[in-house]
Amino acid sequence: MIETRVAVMSIIVENGNSIEQINSLLHDYGDYIIGRMGIPYKKKNINIISIAIDAPQDTISSLSGKIGKLNGVSVKTAFSSVISHE
């Protein structure tokens, strides 16, 4: 049985050149993503992305780490305490 958790990732993109890489990573993890909301904040020249995800904790951490390594990108993840066995 695989344990999964629900989490929310908050991503702030200050470097628009990283958006294509973020979209590619999100596509790669698409089977785990519950929903996604992207908000371009033109006044501050940033993009705000929220991702709801249901996946094994290692998978969530892997995605968060890959996103966090991108230039001009910050990411924080909040995990629910609910663990499901699939």
SVG drawing of the C-alpha trace seen along z (x, -y; Angstrom):
<svg xmlns="http://www.w3.org/2000/svg" viewBox="-9 -48 27 50">
<polyline fill="none" stroke="black" stroke-width="0.4" points="0.0,0.0 1.2,-3.5 0.6,-6.3 -0.5,-9.6 -1.0,-13.0 -2.8,-16.1 -0.8,-19.2 -0.9,-22.8 2.1,-24.4 2.4,-28.1 4.7,-29.3 5.9,-32.8 7.6,-33.4 9.7,-36.5 11.6,-35.4 9.2,-35.0 11.8,-32.9 11.2,-30.1 7.5,-29.7 8.1,-27.2 10.2,-25.0 7.5,-25.1 4.8,-24.2 6.9,-21.3 7.4,-20.0 3.7,-20.4 2.9,-18.4 5.3,-15.6 3.5,-15.4 0.0,-15.9 -1.3,-12.5 -1.1,-13.7 -2.3,-17.3 -5.9,-17.9 -6.1,-21.5 -4.1,-24.5 -4.6,-28.3 -2.3,-30.8 -2.5,-34.5 -0.4,-37.0 0.2,-40.0 1.2,-42.6 1.5,-45.4 4.4,-43.7 5.6,-41.8 5.3,-38.4 3.1,-35.3 1.4,-33.5 0.6,-29.8 -1.2,-27.5 -1.2,-23.7 -3.3,-21.2 -1.7,-17.8 -2.5,-14.2 0.7,-12.1 3.3,-10.2 5.2,-12.6 8.4,-11.9 6.8,-12.8 5.5,-16.1 8.9,-16.9 10.6,-16.0 8.4,-18.4 8.7,-21.2 12.5,-20.8 12.7,-20.9 10.6,-24.0 12.5,-25.7 15.8,-25.2 14.5,-27.3 15.9,-30.8 13.7,-33.5 11.1,-31.0 10.1,-30.5 7.9,-27.6 6.4,-26.6 4.4,-23.5 1.7,-22.9 0.8,-19.2 -2.5,-18.0 -2.3,-15.6 -4.6,-13.1 -2.7,-10.1 -4.5,-7.8 -3.5,-4.3 -4.0,-3.4"/>
</svg>
